[in-house]
């Protein structure tokens, strides 16, 4: 039995990395009450549909509907609507929606247009998928992540994160902008989930555009970063960097835009000793432990590759054991 069975764990999660970690966490602590605060900075409206990529990735993964190889999108997907749109010449052609996925976005968009907040819509969608966690969007308000890049003529332009990643394939980024995040309010239940947690976990998600986008949600009252810092719960992060490269995705590109080196110790320092109590690095990065501890964050080296469910559950146990140790 885990030390966190029958206790409250709050996880700040992006998409693929966060969702995979959550699978392991539920396996490692099946009796825990897990609340997931999901990134909404990736949200975008296309073809008149509101798409919440990270929320859906968590929901599909934990609900058994994710594409098993991609780890995003639906399993056994078809693309009839996308082909018809292409025949009409309707774009954007760089973001392809599957037919099953479109059904989710239709339901979400209809509910949002009927006046329901995103948190209520997410709860309604999860009533079908039963992910085994309470999934909360970071905010009900519109807060999107944009990336400043140079166009072909060398002029600066800001593009939505989805366009930067999917269409442009993550070129050199100059600045990350969390549009609307400072004015947004944390969704109902978010601050309570942080305040009441026995442990707060930052899984190996993108430190800037996943974890950072969640922490940036502010509003006129306490923002999410401040809430995490003031929580009595130990805050444990898992490095998404092994060696000098991200395990997945474009963390190196967006870290460079923030002036942060792509190393486990630099990412820990980026989050800050005021936020993190503990930081896990991959066992091949044992030389990073001392630099992390020098900035005031407890650190240990453990295996951090999510190669299968057992390995991911072992990572989750390491995080929970570390949290239990720091809570004493």
Beta strands, then each sheet from edge to edge (+ up, - down):
strand 1: 8-13
strand 2: 33-38
strand 3: 44-46
strand 4: 49-51
strand 5: 134-137
strand 6: 144-150
strand 7: 156-160
strand 8: 175-179
strand 9: 199-202
strand 10: 234-238
strand 11: 241-242
strand 12: 245-246
strand 13: 278-282
strand 14: 298-302
sheet 1: 5+ 2+ 1+ 9+ 10+ 13+ 14+
sheet 2: 3+ 4-
sheet 3: 7+ 6- 8+
sheet 4: 11+ 12-
end
